[in-house]
Amino acid sequence: MELRPGLFWLLIKEEYRAQSSMFHSSFLVYPLFMLAISLLMGLMLLPLRAALTTAEIIIIGHVGVMVAGMLVGGFAMFQDPILERRMGGVRMLLGTPGTLPITYKEMFTYFYFKDLAYYLAINVLPVLLGVYISTFFTGLHVNLLMAAITFMAAFLMGVSLTFALSTILVRSKAVLAIAMISIIAIVAWLALKVGTLQALGILVPPSGSYMDGSWDGVLIAIALFIALSAFSLLCIREKPALTTEKHYVSHFSEAQKPFKIFGKYAPLAAKEWIDLVRSGSLWYVVLSFLIPLLFLWGFLWIFPFALKFILGGAQVSFGFNTIFYSVIIGFFASELYGWLNRLDSIECYKTLPIKMSDVIKAKLILFMALNTVISTVYLALICISRGEYGLFPAALYTMFMVSGYVAAVIAYMTGVYTNSLLFDYKVLLKYWLAVAPVLIVLIMTAFASWLLWPGIIFATLAGIVAYVLLRRLDVKWGREEFKA
């Protein structure tokens, strides 16, 4: 294949123009946000050493970066949506093989490396810089150059792994099943033989390179990246299946029945549910909610060690109750609403007698349904594990009020453009000013039993504000035109 560096730079420019047109200058805030988060994580390294060894922290850090790469790497699985939905009706360079004398595989190769450069720039490098800045406060030593090399190697290894698995998935689900079983078997065997963390250290070889200063682990990761990327790019479909027809048995009437209590919004809510299922995005929507909940569990596991370190070894009982979890769960639930706005273009509504506020309310109905199932189960498990059965009704009520309030605020401020408007620092600032005080007050009520009823009253007030905002959706968004 003849090298065409000009194509790579054209794709870079296209990405920049696409991001800046959607988010204006605010998309540059994202790397700063990643830097701030990694700075806070770096500050946690000092107390974390009370619970984990340096080697374990290094392994966890590299595994986390590799997992971030794995979340990016499903290119083959999203080959068609990238062309169809990424920019709506805008013609992308990736689609030019249909009209110009260049193969799709060649164009996708440049697109692949463009995306790698983009994600390294906005994710990995800010994380490295944030952790390095934290060392000026913690006094911990970080070899910045070596960390940059090993973290990028781990990230690239993760991207290429899921790229290869997604390519196999497109070709043969049976082969994918064999590959997944083999990977799980190897991980389980190593975990039983040397321990879970040590097994992860072996499977993410750049972590070993950082610890011993050798290049072996980095070279292994780079070799795997090259091999898996070459396999994926050679095996990816030459022609995207944009013309493939998919036939479904109509079940709109059945899908509409559970939503009939919502009156005129039932058809739209049913349509949103069918889109969610048929697009194959339901699993990703659920994961977008579960991953922050797992983060919450991990944070609360680390927190006692951090307190013990800060207080010089003194044991502290941090007595918050289940209400704390209900508030945080209610906040994290807002991610569901953002995901429901990532599925399809809304331009199809232009020719229908539908207002944008109707679509927003339909998405909120689906949000409420998903949130009810996931949050109730998670909160019930929390109550059982803590033995606080009597608090479940109050915690469940608080969770519904908080999630309803946060969803109403984000829907009122961003409508169906959540994933672009929240990158606008002005909108983001207003959002946090509206949400943060409510969360802080309700979290404080979780530290004393006598604050239970004041907390319920405050949560009710938040629910009333949510109702007012919902009533005003027609005023703000009712006359808005549908656009990409």
C-alpha positions as CSV (number, residue, x, y, z in Angstrom):
1,M,0.0,0.0,0.0
2,E,1.4,3.4,-1.0
3,L,1.8,5.7,1.9
4,R,-0.4,8.8,1.7
5,P,0.5,11.0,4.7
6,G,-1.7,13.7,3.2
7,L,-4.8,11.6,3.9
8,F,-3.8,11.2,7.5
9,W,-3.5,15.0,8.0
10,L,-6.8,15.5,6.1
11,L,-8.5,13.2,8.6
12,I,-6.9,15.0,11.5
13,K,-8.2,18.3,10.2
14,E,-11.7,16.7,9.7
15,E,-11.7,15.5,13.3
16,Y,-10.8,18.9,14.6
17,R,-13.4,20.7,12.4
18,A,-16.0,18.2,13.4
19,Q,-15.3,18.5,17.1
20,S,-15.0,22.3,17.0
21,S,-18.2,22.7,15.0
22,M,-20.2,20.6,17.4
23,F,-18.6,21.8,20.7
24,H,-17.1,25.1,19.6
25,S,-14.0,25.9,21.6
26,S,-15.4,23.9,24.6
27,F,-14.2,20.6,23.3
28,L,-10.7,21.6,24.5
29,V,-12.1,21.6,28.0
30,Y,-12.3,17.8,28.0
31,P,-8.5,17.2,28.1
32,L,-8.4,19.7,31.0
33,F,-11.1,17.8,32.7
34,M,-9.1,14.5,32.3
35,L,-6.0,16.3,33.7
36,A,-7.9,17.4,36.7
37,I,-9.3,14.0,37.4
38,S,-5.9,12.3,37.0
39,L,-4.5,15.0,39.3
40,L,-7.0,14.0,42.0
41,M,-6.2,10.3,41.4
42,G,-2.5,11.1,41.8
43,L,-3.1,12.8,45.1
44,M,-4.9,9.5,46.2
45,L,-1.7,7.5,45.5
46,L,-0.1,8.5,48.8
47,P,-2.9,7.2,51.1
48,L,-3.5,4.3,48.8
49,R,0.0,3.0,49.6
50,A,-1.3,2.2,53.0
51,A,-3.4,-0.6,51.4
52,L,-1.4,-1.5,48.3
53,T,2.3,-2.0,47.4
54,T,3.9,0.2,44.8
55,A,4.0,-2.7,42.4
56,E,0.3,-3.3,42.8
57,I,-0.5,0.4,42.2
58,I,1.6,0.3,39.0
59,I,-0.2,-2.8,37.8
60,I,-3.6,-1.3,38.5
61,G,-2.7,1.9,36.7
62,H,-1.5,0.1,33.6
63,V,-4.6,-2.2,33.6
64,G,-6.8,0.9,33.9
65,V,-5.2,2.5,30.9
66,M,-5.4,-0.7,28.9
67,V,-9.1,-1.0,29.8
68,A,-9.6,2.6,28.6
69,G,-8.0,1.5,25.3
70,M,-10.3,-1.5,25.1
71,L,-13.4,0.7,25.4
72,V,-12.1,2.7,22.4
73,G,-11.2,-0.2,20.1
74,G,-14.5,-1.6,18.8
75,F,-14.0,-0.1,15.4
76,A,-15.1,-3.0,13.3
77,M,-18.3,-3.4,15.3
78,F,-19.1,0.2,14.7
79,Q,-17.9,0.3,11.1
80,D,-21.3,1.1,9.7
81,P,-22.6,3.4,12.4
82,I,-19.4,5.5,12.0
83,L,-20.4,6.3,8.5
84,E,-24.2,6.5,9.0
85,R,-24.5,8.3,12.3
86,R,-21.3,9.9,13.5
87,M,-22.0,13.2,11.6
88,G,-25.6,12.6,10.5
89,G,-26.0,13.7,6.9
90,V,-22.5,15.2,6.7
91,R,-20.3,13.4,4.1
92,M,-17.1,12.1,5.8
93,L,-13.7,11.4,4.2
94,L,-14.2,7.8,5.4
95,G,-17.0,7.4,2.8
96,T,-14.9,8.6,-0.2
97,P,-14.0,5.1,-1.4
98,G,-17.5,4.9,-2.8
99,T,-16.7,7.6,-5.3
100,L,-12.9,7.9,-5.5
101,P,-10.2,5.4,-6.6
102,I,-9.1,4.4,-3.2
103,T,-9.9,1.2,-1.3
104,Y,-12.0,1.3,1.9
105,K,-9.4,-0.7,3.8
106,E,-6.7,1.9,3.0
107,M,-8.9,4.8,4.0
108,F,-9.9,3.0,7.2
109,T,-6.3,2.3,8.0
110,Y,-5.6,6.1,8.1
111,F,-8.8,6.6,10.0
112,Y,-7.7,4.1,12.6
113,F,-4.4,5.7,13.2
114,K,-6.0,9.1,13.2
115,D,-8.3,8.0,16.0
116,L,-5.4,6.5,17.9
117,A,-3.6,9.9,17.8
118,Y,-6.8,11.7,18.8
119,Y,-7.4,9.5,21.9
120,L,-3.8,9.5,22.9
121,A,-3.8,13.3,22.8
122,I,-7.1,13.9,24.7
123,N,-7.0,10.9,27.1
124,V,-3.6,9.4,27.8
125,L,-1.3,12.4,27.7
126,P,-3.6,14.6,30.0
127,V,-3.7,11.6,32.5
128,L,0.1,11.4,32.5
129,L,0.5,15.1,33.0
130,G,-2.1,15.1,35.8
131,V,-0.4,12.3,37.7
132,Y,3.0,14.0,37.2
133,I,1.7,17.3,38.6
134,S,0.4,15.5,41.6
135,T,3.9,14.4,42.5
136,F,4.8,18.0,43.4
137,F,2.3,17.7,46.2
138,T,2.8,14.1,47.3
139,G,6.5,13.8,46.9
140,L,6.2,10.5,45.1
141,H,8.6,9.7,42.3
142,V,7.1,9.2,38.8
143,N,9.4,8.5,35.8
144,L,7.4,10.6,33.4
145,L,9.2,9.5,30.2
146,M,9.0,5.8,31.1
147,A,5.3,6.2,32.2
148,A,4.5,7.9,28.9
149,I,6.0,5.0,27.0
150,T,4.5,2.2,29.1
151,F,1.0,3.8,29.4
152,M,0.8,4.5,25.7
153,A,1.9,0.9,25.0
154,A,-0.8,-0.5,27.3
155,F,-3.4,1.8,25.7
156,L,-2.5,0.7,22.2
157,M,-2.5,-2.9,23.2
158,G,-6.0,-2.5,24.6
159,V,-7.3,-0.8,21.5
160,S,-5.9,-3.4,19.2
161,L,-7.3,-6.3,21.3
162,T,-10.9,-5.1,21.1
163,F,-10.4,-4.0,17.5
164,A,-9.4,-7.6,16.7
165,L,-12.2,-9.1,18.7
166,S,-14.8,-6.8,17.1
167,T,-13.4,-7.8,13.6
168,I,-13.8,-11.5,14.6
169,L,-17.4,-10.7,15.8
170,V,-18.3,-9.2,12.4
171,R,-16.9,-12.3,10.6
172,S,-17.9,-15.2,12.9
173,K,-19.6,-15.2,16.3
174,A,-18.5,-18.9,16.8
175,V,-14.8,-18.0,16.4
176,L,-15.3,-15.0,18.7
177,A,-16.8,-17.4,21.3
178,I,-13.7,-19.6,21.0
179,A,-11.4,-16.6,21.3
180,M,-13.2,-15.3,24.4
181,I,-13.2,-18.7,26.1
182,S,-9.5,-19.0,25.4
183,I,-8.7,-15.5,26.9
184,I,-10.9,-16.2,30.0
185,A,-9.2,-19.6,30.5
186,I,-5.7,-18.0,30.3
187,V,-6.6,-15.3,32.7
188,A,-8.2,-17.7,35.2
189,W,-5.3,-20.1,35.0
190,L,-2.8,-17.4,35.7
191,A,-4.9,-15.9,38.5
192,L,-5.0,-19.3,40.2
193,K,-1.3,-19.9,39.7
194,V,0.2,-16.5,40.7
195,G,-2.7,-14.4,42.0
196,T,-5.1,-12.0,40.3
197,L,-3.0,-8.8,40.4
198,Q,0.2,-10.7,39.4
199,A,-1.7,-12.3,36.6
200,L,-2.8,-8.9,35.3
201,G,0.8,-7.7,35.5
202,I,1.9,-10.6,33.3
203,L,-1.0,-10.0,30.8
204,V,-0.2,-6.2,30.7
205,P,3.6,-6.4,30.1
206,P,4.3,-2.6,30.0
207,S,3.7,-2.6,33.8
208,G,6.7,-4.8,34.2
209,S,8.8,-2.5,32.0
210,Y,8.0,0.4,34.2
211,M,8.9,-1.5,37.4
212,D,12.2,-2.9,36.2
213,G,13.2,-0.4,33.6
214,S,13.5,-2.9,30.8
215,W,12.0,-2.7,27.3
216,D,10.8,-6.2,27.1
217,G,7.2,-5.5,28.2
218,V,6.9,-2.5,25.9
219,L,8.3,-4.4,22.9
220,I,5.8,-7.3,23.6
221,A,2.9,-4.8,23.8
222,I,4.0,-3.0,20.6
223,A,4.4,-6.3,18.8
224,L,0.9,-7.4,19.9
225,F,-0.5,-4.0,18.8
226,I,1.1,-4.3,15.3
227,A,0.0,-7.9,14.9
228,L,-3.6,-7.4,16.1
229,S,-4.0,-4.2,14.2
230,A,-2.6,-5.7,10.9
231,F,-5.0,-8.7,11.4
232,S,-8.0,-6.4,11.9
233,L,-7.2,-4.0,9.1
234,L,-6.7,-6.9,6.6
235,C,-9.9,-8.7,7.7
236,I,-12.2,-5.7,8.0
237,R,-15.0,-5.7,5.3
238,E,-13.9,-3.9,2.2
239,K,-17.4,-2.6,1.6
240,P,-19.4,-1.5,4.7
241,A,-22.8,-3.2,4.8
242,L,-24.7,0.1,4.3
243,T,-27.1,-1.5,1.9
244,T,-27.7,-4.7,3.9
245,E,-31.4,-5.1,4.7
246,K,-32.5,-6.2,8.1
247,H,-36.0,-7.5,8.6
248,Y,-37.9,-7.4,11.9
249,V,-41.2,-8.6,12.9
250,S,-43.3,-5.6,13.9
251,H,-44.0,-5.5,17.6
252,F,-44.7,-1.8,18.0
253,S,-48.2,-2.5,19.5
254,E,-46.7,-4.8,22.1
255,A,-43.9,-2.4,22.9
256,Q,-46.4,0.5,23.3
257,K,-48.5,-1.3,25.9
258,P,-46.2,-0.8,28.9
259,F,-46.0,3.0,28.1
260,K,-49.8,3.6,27.7
261,I,-50.0,5.2,31.1
262,F,-48.0,8.1,29.6
263,G,-50.8,8.9,27.2
264,K,-49.8,10.7,24.0
265,Y,-46.1,10.1,24.7
266,A,-46.6,6.3,24.6
267,P,-45.9,5.9,20.8
268,L,-42.7,8.0,21.0
269,A,-41.5,6.1,24.1
270,A,-42.1,2.8,22.4
271,K,-40.3,4.0,19.3
272,E,-37.3,5.0,21.5
273,W,-37.3,1.5,23.2
274,I,-37.4,-0.3,19.8
275,D,-34.5,1.9,18.5
276,L,-32.5,1.1,21.6
277,V,-33.0,-2.7,21.3
278,R,-32.6,-2.9,17.5
279,S,-29.5,-0.8,17.4
280,G,-27.8,-3.2,19.8
281,S,-27.0,-0.3,22.2
282,L,-29.0,-1.5,25.2
283,W,-26.0,-3.3,26.7
284,Y,-23.8,-0.2,26.3
285,V,-26.4,2.0,27.9
286,V,-26.6,-0.4,30.9
287,L,-22.8,-0.5,31.1
288,S,-22.6,3.3,31.1
289,F,-24.6,3.2,34.3
290,L,-23.0,0.1,36.0
291,I,-19.4,1.3,35.4
292,P,-19.8,4.4,37.6
293,L,-21.5,2.3,40.2
294,L,-18.5,0.0,40.2
295,F,-16.3,3.0,40.5
296,L,-18.4,4.1,43.5
297,W,-17.8,0.7,45.1
298,G,-14.0,1.0,44.5
299,F,-13.9,4.5,45.9
300,L,-15.7,3.5,49.1
301,W,-13.3,0.6,49.4
302,I,-10.2,2.9,49.2
303,F,-11.7,5.7,51.3
304,P,-11.1,4.1,54.8
305,F,-7.5,3.5,54.0
306,A,-7.1,7.1,52.9
307,L,-8.6,8.3,56.2
308,K,-6.4,6.0,58.2
309,F,-3.4,7.3,56.4
310,I,-4.4,11.0,56.8
311,L,-5.2,10.6,60.5
312,G,-1.9,8.8,61.3
313,G,-3.2,5.3,61.6
314,A,-6.2,6.1,63.7
315,Q,-9.3,4.0,63.0
316,V,-12.3,6.1,62.0
317,S,-15.9,4.9,61.6
318,F,-17.3,6.8,58.7
319,G,-21.0,6.3,59.6
320,F,-23.0,7.2,56.5
321,N,-26.0,5.1,55.8
322,T,-27.7,3.8,52.7
323,I,-29.1,7.2,51.8
324,F,-25.6,8.2,50.7
325,Y,-25.7,5.5,48.1
326,S,-29.2,6.5,46.9
327,V,-28.0,10.1,46.3
328,I,-24.9,9.0,44.3
329,I,-26.9,6.4,42.4
330,G,-29.5,9.1,41.5
331,F,-26.7,11.3,40.2
332,F,-25.0,8.6,38.1
333,A,-28.3,7.8,36.6
334,S,-28.1,11.0,34.5
335,E,-25.6,9.2,32.3
336,L,-28.5,7.1,31.0
337,Y,-30.2,10.1,29.6
338,G,-27.0,11.2,27.8
339,W,-26.7,7.7,26.2
340,L,-30.3,7.8,25.0
341,N,-29.4,10.9,22.9
342,R,-26.5,9.1,21.2
343,L,-28.5,6.5,19.2
344,D,-30.0,8.0,16.1
345,S,-30.3,11.3,14.2
346,I,-33.4,13.3,15.1
347,E,-33.8,14.7,11.6
348,C,-36.4,12.1,10.9
349,Y,-38.9,14.1,13.0
350,K,-38.8,17.1,10.7
351,T,-41.7,16.0,8.6
352,L,-43.9,14.8,11.6
353,P,-46.3,16.8,13.7
354,I,-44.1,16.4,16.7
355,K,-42.4,19.0,18.9
356,M,-38.9,18.6,20.2
357,S,-40.2,18.8,23.7
358,D,-42.3,15.7,23.0
359,V,-39.2,13.7,22.0
360,I,-37.4,14.9,25.1
361,K,-40.2,13.7,27.3
362,A,-40.3,10.3,25.5
363,K,-36.6,9.9,26.2
364,L,-37.1,10.9,29.9
365,I,-39.8,8.2,30.1
366,L,-37.4,5.5,28.8
367,F,-34.8,6.9,31.1
368,M,-37.1,6.5,34.1
369,A,-38.0,2.9,33.1
370,L,-34.3,1.8,32.8
371,N,-33.3,3.7,35.9
372,T,-36.1,2.1,37.9
373,V,-34.9,-1.4,37.1
374,I,-31.2,-1.0,37.5
375,S,-31.2,1.4,40.5
376,T,-33.7,-0.5,42.5
377,V,-31.8,-3.8,42.2
378,Y,-28.5,-2.1,43.0
379,L,-29.9,-0.2,46.0
380,A,-31.6,-3.4,47.3
381,L,-28.3,-5.2,47.2
382,I,-26.7,-2.3,49.1
383,C,-29.4,-2.5,51.8
384,I,-29.0,-6.2,52.1
385,S,-25.2,-6.1,52.3
386,R,-25.4,-3.4,55.0
387,G,-28.3,-4.9,56.9
388,E,-30.2,-1.6,56.7
389,Y,-33.5,-3.1,55.5
390,G,-35.6,-0.4,57.2
391,L,-34.0,2.4,55.2
392,F,-34.8,0.9,51.8
393,P,-38.1,2.7,51.3
394,A,-36.6,6.1,52.2
395,A,-33.4,5.4,50.2
396,L,-35.5,4.3,47.2
397,Y,-37.7,7.5,47.4
398,T,-34.6,9.7,47.7
399,M,-33.0,7.9,44.7
400,F,-36.0,8.6,42.6
401,M,-36.2,12.2,43.6
402,V,-32.5,12.8,42.9
403,S,-32.4,11.0,39.6
404,G,-35.6,12.8,38.5
405,Y,-34.2,16.1,39.5
406,V,-30.8,15.6,37.8
407,A,-32.5,14.2,34.6
408,A,-34.9,17.2,34.5
409,V,-32.1,19.7,34.9
410,I,-30.0,18.1,32.2
411,A,-33.0,17.7,29.9
412,Y,-34.1,21.3,30.4
413,M,-30.6,22.7,29.8
414,T,-29.5,20.4,26.9
415,G,-32.7,18.9,25.3
416,V,-31.6,16.2,22.9
417,Y,-28.2,17.7,22.4
418,T,-26.8,16.5,25.8
419,N,-23.6,15.1,24.3
420,S,-22.6,18.4,22.7
421,L,-24.0,21.1,24.9
422,L,-22.5,19.6,28.1
423,F,-19.1,20.3,26.5
424,D,-20.0,24.0,26.6
425,Y,-18.3,25.2,29.7
426,K,-21.2,27.8,30.3
427,V,-23.8,25.1,30.3
428,L,-21.6,22.7,32.3
429,L,-21.1,25.4,35.0
430,K,-24.9,26.1,35.2
431,Y,-25.5,22.4,35.5
432,W,-23.1,22.0,38.4
433,L,-24.4,25.0,40.2
434,A,-27.9,23.5,39.9
435,V,-27.0,20.0,40.9
436,A,-24.0,20.1,43.3
437,P,-25.7,22.0,46.2
438,V,-28.6,19.5,46.2
439,L,-26.2,16.6,46.2
440,I,-24.1,18.0,49.0
441,V,-27.1,18.7,51.3
442,L,-28.6,15.3,50.7
443,I,-25.3,13.5,51.3
444,M,-24.9,15.3,54.6
445,T,-28.3,13.9,55.7
446,A,-26.8,10.4,55.3
447,F,-24.5,10.8,58.3
448,A,-27.1,11.1,61.1
449,S,-30.4,9.2,61.6
450,W,-32.2,12.3,62.9
451,L,-31.6,13.9,59.5
452,L,-33.6,11.2,57.7
453,W,-36.9,13.2,57.6
454,P,-35.3,16.5,56.8
455,G,-33.5,14.7,54.0
456,I,-36.7,13.3,52.6
457,I,-38.3,16.7,52.8
458,F,-35.4,18.2,50.9
459,A,-35.5,15.4,48.3
460,T,-39.2,16.1,47.9
461,L,-38.4,19.8,47.2
462,A,-35.9,18.7,44.5
463,G,-38.7,16.5,43.0
464,I,-41.0,19.5,42.9
465,V,-38.4,21.6,41.1
466,A,-38.0,18.7,38.6
467,Y,-41.7,18.8,38.0
468,V,-41.6,22.5,37.3
469,L,-38.7,22.1,34.9
470,L,-40.6,19.3,33.1
471,R,-43.6,21.6,32.7
472,R,-41.4,24.3,31.2
473,L,-39.9,22.0,28.6
474,D,-42.5,23.0,26.1
475,V,-41.7,26.7,26.6
476,K,-37.9,26.2,26.1
477,W,-37.8,23.4,23.5
478,G,-41.3,23.3,21.9
479,R,-40.5,25.7,19.1
480,E,-36.9,24.4,18.5
481,E,-36.3,22.9,15.0
482,F,-35.0,19.4,14.6
483,K,-31.4,19.4,13.2
484,A,-28.4,17.1,13.2
